Amino acid sequence: MDEFEQAGRSTRDDATAVHRPFDAEFFRDPHPVYARLRSLGPVLKVALPDGTRAWLVTREEHVRAAFSDPRLSVNKARSRNGYQGFSLPPALDANLLNIDPDDHLRLRRLVSKGFTPRHVERLRGRVIAAAAHYADRLADRLAEHGEADLVAEFANPLPLVVIGYLLDVPEPDSRAFSGWVDAMFAPAHPGHTAEAIEHIQRYLLGLIGVRRAAPGEDLLSSLIAARDADDRLSEDELVSLAFLLLMAGTENVQHLISGGLLALLRHPEQLAALRRRPERMPDAVEELLRHAHANQMAVRRFPTEAVEIAGTRIPPGDTVLLALASAHRDPARYPEPDRFDIDRADTSHLALGYGLHYCLGASLARMEIGTALSTLLERFPGIRLAVSEAELEWRQSFRSHALRRLPVSVPTSVPGPVSAPV
């Protein structure tokens, strides 16, 4: 009898049974693990890799409802025990992911003008040019070595350049920042997370100092003005917003580009359909957000009072994790949920949040992912994996199922020119 069978029996007799799903099997492919968890129940108590406890919500109906439950706070001050997420210094912690409605809406209004559809559309030409530049770089590596890492050469640098347009961050600094964020989420050794956070904080303080001395037309300069001239931000809120914009504006898009290409290569019939009708890329992006989003969980939440989710009572202050990846493969919501299908009728998903915490940069993320994948498919018609799937390297994290590397190759013929992607 395996652990899940044992857990299933104990769950029927003991609502506090603790499950331990986050192991090597989960890191390789979390979706079979989530399928077993959903079969055990809609709400389960789990042990996280660090030994802390949380309540895991596994089914789409209850995950969606929990997003809008005002009794579930994202403020760490509401936590009494269990998993709290990253331990960040105050100067990085006062961001939109940790703040409840009143202050959240105040900060959201200050940042939102950088992500209006009109502003995003003005960035399209620069994103197309940046994607063409990194496609050129990828082509050079392929010509030189016969294969190349798409993560390092294309998927990672492109979103860094784009968010750099918004905040006026130099490209070399963006690459360093990306390395620190990666270390924060998937540390290579004890103490690596703390070192990365220290680097991030020091860099952001320096960047804000530079922009204070010489303001520009970028979003960061406008936030500094809101802090200094209008007193609408505290200093910690200012630094925390800069941190969130750089982190959230790059990491998720990076993973969707590499994971999205892998999903297309795994489903050649869908890839062929997309090549025949490239105008379907927006549909493909929505299905990729459901099917291949790296984020496994929404931001942790803490009940402000005892709450009941799907018949399970959760005490105030406990940690609640909303399993997005599990919800997105819930057969009660999506027919054939493991199938990647750009013709799927139900395009609704929770990958970009829901309600108050819907992603501010959603339209920018969609545009970047579509542009990146369109560029790759047009420039490299024969692109393929350069290793077997068993050799792919995945980040060892329960928070995100993300590729460390994606080795690719192309036929020996010269890649074609890039034209403006859809």
C-alpha positions in Angstrom: 0.0 0.0 0.0 1.6 3.3 -1.0 1.5 6.6 1.0 -1.5 7.9 -0.9 -3.6 4.8 -0.3 -2.7 5.0 3.4 -3.5 8.7 3.4 -6.8 8.0 1.7 -7.8 5.6 4.4 -6.7 7.8 7.2 -8.5 10.8 5.7 -11.8 9.1 6.0 -11.2 8.5 9.7 -9.1 11.5 10.6 -9.6 14.9 9.1 -6.1 16.0 10.3 -4.1 13.3 8.5 -0.9 14.9 7.1 0.0 14.1 3.5 3.6 14.5 2.2 3.2 14.8 -1.6 6.2 17.1 -2.4 8.9 14.6 -3.3 11.1 13.6 -6.2 8.1 12.3 -8.2 6.3 15.6 -7.7 9.4 17.6 -8.9 9.6 15.5 -12.1 5.9 15.8 -12.9 3.4 17.2 -10.4 0.2 16.5 -12.3 -0.2 12.7 -11.5 0.4 13.7 -7.8 -2.3 16.3 -8.0 -4.7 13.8 -9.5 -4.2 11.5 -6.6 -4.6 14.4 -4.1 -7.9 15.5 -5.8 -9.2 11.9 -5.4 -8.5 12.0 -1.7 -10.4 15.2 -1.1 -10.9 18.9 -1.9 -9.0 20.1 1.2 -6.0 18.2 2.7 -3.5 18.9 5.3 0.0 18.7 3.9 3.6 18.9 5.1 5.8 21.1 3.0 9.5 20.3 2.3 10.7 22.4 5.2 8.4 20.5 7.6 5.8 23.3 8.1 2.1 22.5 7.6 -0.6 23.9 5.4 -4.1 23.2 4.1 -4.0 22.4 0.4 -7.2 23.2 -1.7 -7.1 20.9 -4.7 -10.3 21.4 -6.8 -11.1 24.2 -9.1 -14.5 25.1 -7.7 -13.1 25.6 -4.2 -9.9 27.3 -5.4 -11.9 29.9 -7.4 -14.2 30.5 -4.4 -11.3 30.9 -2.0 -9.8 33.7 -4.2 -12.8 35.9 -3.4 -13.3 34.9 0.3 -12.6 38.1 2.3 -11.8 35.9 5.4 -8.7 34.6 3.7 -6.0 37.2 4.2 -2.7 37.5 2.4 -1.2 39.5 5.3 1.5 37.5 7.2 0.5 39.3 10.4 -2.6 37.0 10.3 -0.5 33.9 10.5 -0.4 32.0 13.8 1.5 28.8 12.8 2.5 26.8 9.7 4.0 27.9 6.4 4.3 31.7 5.9 6.2 31.9 2.6 9.5 33.7 2.2 10.9 35.5 5.1 11.6 38.9 3.5 12.9 42.1 5.1 10.2 44.8 5.6 11.6 46.8 2.7 10.6 44.0 0.3 7.6 42.6 2.1 5.1 45.5 1.8 4.0 44.6 -1.7 0.7 43.8 -3.3 1.0 40.1 -2.7 1.0 40.6 1.1 -1.5 43.4 1.5 -5.3 43.2 2.1 -7.9 45.4 0.3 -7.6 49.0 1.4 -3.8 49.4 1.1 -3.8 46.9 -1.8 -6.1 49.1 -3.9 -4.2 52.3 -3.0 -0.9 50.7 -4.2 -2.5 49.1 -7.2 -3.8 52.4 -8.5 -0.3 53.9 -8.4 1.2 51.0 -10.5 -1.7 50.3 -12.9 -0.9 53.1 -15.3 2.2 51.3 -16.4 0.1 48.3 -17.5 -2.9 49.8 -19.3 -3.8 48.2 -22.7 -2.7 51.3 -24.5 0.6 51.4 -22.8 1.2 47.7 -23.4 0.4 48.2 -27.1 2.9 51.0 -27.3 5.5 48.4 -26.1 4.7 45.9 -28.8 7.2 47.1 -31.4 10.0 47.1 -28.8 9.0 43.6 -27.7 9.0 42.3 -31.3 12.5 43.9 -31.8 13.8 42.4 -28.6 12.4 38.9 -29.5 14.1 39.1 -32.9 17.4 40.1 -31.3 17.4 37.1 -28.9 16.3 34.8 -31.8 19.4 36.0 -33.6 21.5 35.2 -30.6 19.9 31.7 -30.3 20.6 31.1 -34.0 24.2 32.0 -33.5 24.6 29.5 -30.7 22.8 26.8 -32.7 25.1 27.5 -35.7 28.2 27.3 -33.5 27.3 24.3 -31.3 24.5 22.5 -33.0 22.3 22.9 -30.0 21.5 25.7 -27.5 19.8 26.3 -24.2 16.6 28.2 -25.0 16.1 29.2 -21.4 19.5 31.0 -21.2 19.6 32.4 -24.7 16.0 33.4 -25.2 13.3 32.8 -22.6 15.2 34.3 -19.6 16.6 37.5 -21.2 13.6 38.6 -23.2 11.2 39.4 -20.2 14.0 41.1 -18.4 14.5 43.5 -21.2 10.8 44.2 -21.4 10.4 45.0 -17.7 13.6 47.0 -18.0 11.7 49.2 -20.5 9.1 50.0 -17.7 11.6 50.6 -14.9 14.6 51.7 -17.0 16.8 48.9 -15.6 20.1 48.3 -17.5 20.2 44.8 -19.2 23.3 43.6 -17.3 21.6 44.5 -14.0 18.5 42.6 -15.1 20.4 39.4 -15.7 22.0 39.6 -12.2 18.6 40.2 -10.7 17.2 37.2 -12.5 19.9 35.0 -11.0 19.1 36.3 -7.5 15.4 35.6 -8.0 16.2 32.1 -9.2 18.4 31.5 -6.2 15.6 32.7 -3.9 13.1 30.3 -5.3 15.4 27.3 -5.8 18.5 27.7 -3.5 21.5 25.7 -4.4 22.8 25.5 -0.8 21.7 26.5 2.7 21.8 30.2 3.1 21.5 30.8 -0.6 18.0 32.3 -0.3 19.1 34.8 2.4 22.1 35.8 0.3 19.9 36.3 -2.8 17.4 38.4 -0.8 20.2 40.6 0.5 21.5 41.2 -3.0 18.1 42.1 -4.3 17.4 44.6 -1.5 20.8 46.2 -1.9 20.4 46.5 -5.6 16.9 48.0 -5.4 17.9 50.6 -2.9 20.8 51.6 -5.2 18.5 51.8 -8.2 16.0 54.0 -6.4 18.8 56.2 -5.3 20.0 56.6 -8.8 16.5 57.4 -10.1 15.8 59.8 -7.3 18.9 61.8 -8.3 18.0 61.7 -12.0 14.3 61.0 -12.6 13.1 59.7 -16.0 9.9 58.9 -17.7 9.8 55.3 -16.4 7.4 53.7 -14.0 9.9 53.6 -11.1 10.5 57.4 -11.4 6.7 58.0 -11.1 6.5 55.8 -8.0 9.4 57.7 -6.4 7.5 60.9 -7.1 4.4 59.4 -5.5 6.6 58.7 -2.4 8.6 61.9 -2.3 6.2 64.6 -3.6 2.8 63.2 -2.8 3.5 61.1 0.2 1.3 58.3 -1.1 3.9 55.6 -0.5 6.0 54.7 2.5 9.7 54.0 1.7 9.2 50.2 2.3 6.2 50.2 0.0 8.2 51.9 -2.7 11.1 49.3 -2.5 8.6 46.5 -2.2 6.7 47.5 -5.3 10.0 47.8 -7.3 10.8 44.3 -6.0 7.4 42.9 -7.1 7.5 44.5 -10.5 10.9 43.1 -11.3 10.2 39.6 -9.9 6.6 39.0 -11.1 7.2 40.9 -14.3 10.0 38.5 -15.4 9.9 35.1 -13.7 6.4 33.9 -14.8 6.9 35.0 -18.4 10.3 33.3 -18.6 8.8 30.0 -17.5 5.8 30.3 -19.8 8.0 30.9 -22.8 10.2 27.8 -22.2 7.4 25.6 -20.8 5.1 26.8 -23.6 7.5 25.8 -26.3 8.0 22.4 -24.6 4.2 21.9 -24.5 3.9 22.6 -28.2 6.8 20.2 -29.0 5.0 17.5 -26.9 1.8 18.0 -28.9 2.9 18.1 -32.6 -0.7 18.1 -33.9 -1.4 21.3 -31.9 1.9 22.8 -33.1 1.1 21.9 -36.7 -2.4 23.5 -36.3 -0.8 26.7 -34.9 1.8 26.8 -37.8 -1.1 26.6 -40.3 -3.0 29.3 -38.5 -0.6 31.6 -36.6 -3.4 34.0 -35.9 -4.5 31.4 -33.3 -1.6 32.3 -31.1 -3.8 34.2 -28.5 -5.9 31.0 -28.1 -2.7 29.0 -27.7 -1.4 31.4 -25.0 -4.6 31.0 -23.0 -4.4 27.2 -23.1 -0.7 27.3 -22.2 -1.6 29.5 -19.1 -3.9 26.7 -18.0 -1.9 23.7 -19.1 1.7 24.7 -18.6 1.9 27.6 -16.1 4.9 27.0 -13.8 3.2 28.5 -10.7 1.8 25.6 -8.6 0.2 27.7 -5.9 -1.4 31.1 -5.4 0.0 33.3 -2.7 -0.6 31.7 0.7 -3.6 32.8 2.7 -4.5 33.0 6.4 -8.1 32.8 7.8 -9.0 35.8 9.9 -11.6 33.5 11.6 -12.4 29.9 11.4 -13.5 29.1 7.8 -15.1 26.0 6.3 -13.9 25.0 2.8 -15.7 22.0 1.2 -16.7 20.8 4.6 -13.3 21.1 6.2 -13.0 23.5 9.1 -9.7 25.5 9.0 -8.7 27.4 12.2 -7.8 31.1 12.1 -4.2 31.7 11.4 -3.5 28.4 9.7 -2.0 28.5 6.2 -4.2 27.8 3.2 -2.6 27.0 -0.2 -4.7 27.3 -3.4 -3.3 24.6 -5.8 -3.6 26.4 -9.1 -1.9 23.6 -11.1 -4.3 21.0 -9.6 -7.4 23.2 -10.3 -6.3 23.6 -13.9 -6.3 19.8 -14.4 -9.6 19.2 -12.5 -11.8 17.0 -14.7 -14.9 18.4 -12.9 -14.2 21.7 -14.6 -12.2 20.8 -17.8 -13.0 17.9 -20.1 -9.9 15.9 -20.7 -7.9 18.3 -18.5 -4.5 16.7 -19.3 -4.9 17.3 -23.0 -3.3 20.5 -24.5 -6.0 21.8 -26.9 -5.9 25.3 -28.4 -9.5 24.7 -29.5 -10.7 24.3 -25.9 -14.1 25.9 -25.5 -13.6 26.9 -21.8 -10.7 29.3 -21.8 -11.2 30.5 -18.2 -8.3 29.8 -15.8 -6.8 31.2 -12.7 -3.1 31.4 -13.8 -3.2 35.2 -13.7 -5.2 35.4 -10.4 -8.8 36.3 -9.8 -10.7 39.1 -8.2 -8.7 41.6 -6.2 -5.4 39.8 -6.8 -5.8 39.6 -10.6 -2.4 40.2 -12.2 -1.8 43.9 -13.1 0.6 42.8 -15.9 -1.8 40.2 -17.5 -2.1 42.0 -20.9 1.7 42.6 -21.0 2.4 38.9 -20.1 0.0 37.6 -22.8 1.6 39.9 -25.4 5.2 38.9 -24.5 4.4 35.1 -24.5 2.6 35.3 -27.8 5.3 37.4 -29.4 8.1 35.2 -28.1 6.5 31.9 -29.3 5.5 33.4 -32.6 9.0 34.5 -33.2 10.5 31.1 -32.3 8.0 29.2 -34.5 8.6 31.4 -37.5 12.3 31.7 -37.2 13.0 28.1 -36.4 10.5 25.9 -38.3 12.2 22.6 -37.4 13.0 23.4 -33.7 13.1 20.3 -31.6 14.4 19.0 -28.3 18.1 18.2 -28.3 17.8 15.7 -25.5 15.3 13.1 -24.4 12.5 14.3 -22.1 14.0 12.1 -19.3 17.1 14.4 -19.5 15.2 17.6 -18.9 16.2 19.4 -15.7 13.5 20.8 -13.5 13.6 23.3 -10.7 13.4 21.4 -7.3 10.6 23.5 -5.8 7.0 22.8 -4.8 6.2 26.4 -5.7 7.0 26.3 -9.4 7.4 23.5 -11.9 10.0 25.2 -14.1 12.7 24.2 -16.5 16.3 24.9 -15.6 17.4 24.3 -19.1 15.7 23.5 -22.5 18.3 22.2 -24.9 17.0 22.6 -28.5 18.3 22.0 -32.0 17.2 22.7 -35.5 17.8 21.1 -38.9 21.1 22.1 -40.6 19.3 24.4 -43.0 19.7 28.1 -42.3 16.8 29.6 -40.2 14.5 31.9 -41.9 14.1 35.6 -41.3 11.8 37.0 -38.6 8.8 39.0 -39.5 6.4 40.7 -37.1 4.8 38.0 -35.0 1.1 37.9 -34.2 
